[in-house]
Amino acid sequence: MEKVVKILAVHRRTFDQVFNDILNLFGQENSDKIAIFSKINILEQKIQVLIDLHRQMVDFSLDDGNTLNKEISTADEYSDSETKKKLKLPKIEFRKFGDEIKEWFEKLPRKF
C-alpha cells in the first residue's frame, strides 16, 4: 500500500505541473493551441491514472478504515484547492457599431 501512496504522490505532482502549464498557456496572449491541446491530453491521461490509483487505494483500505478516511480527506482537500484556481482567458475585442443600422451592414464582411 505504501508503494501505491508514493506512486500516487508522484502522479499528483505531475498533474499539478501540467495543470499549471495549461494555466500559463492560457495566460499568454498568443498561446499555441496545439500546445494547449497536447497538455490537456496529458492531463486527461493523468486523471485516469489518478483514478486508477485511488481505486487501488480503496481496495487496499477496505480492511483498514482509518487509512481510507485519511486518503479520502486528502483527496478532498486536493480537489478543493484545484477548483479555486481561476483561468485567465485571452481578451476578445468586438467591433463597435453606432446607432445607425446602415453602419452595421457596411462593416459586416462581404462573405458569410
URQUI-V417209 format. One line per field, one symbol per residue. ss: DSSP state (H for helix, E for strand, L for the rest). phi: phi as a letter, one per 40 degrees, with the letter a starting at -180 (. if undefined). burial: b if it has 24 or more other ideal C-beta (glycine too) atoms within 12 Angstrom, else e. A space follows every 50 residues. Layout:
BEGIN
ss: ???
phi: ???
burial: ???
END
This chain:
BEGIN
ss: LHHHHHHHHHHHHHHHHHHHHHHHHHHLLLLLHHHHHHHHHHHHHHHHHH HHHHHHHHHHHLLLHHHHHHHHHHHHHHHHHHHLLLLLLLLLLLLLLLLL HHHHHHHLLLLL
phi: .cccccccccccccddcccccccccccccbcccccccccccccccccccc cccccccccccdcbcccccccccccccccccccccbcbcccbbccbbccc cdccccccccbb
burial: eeebeeebeebbeebeebbebbeebbeeeeeeeeebeebeeebeebeeeb eebbeebeeeeeeeeeeeeebeeebeeeeeeeeeeeeeeeeeeeeeeeee eeeeeeeeeeee
END
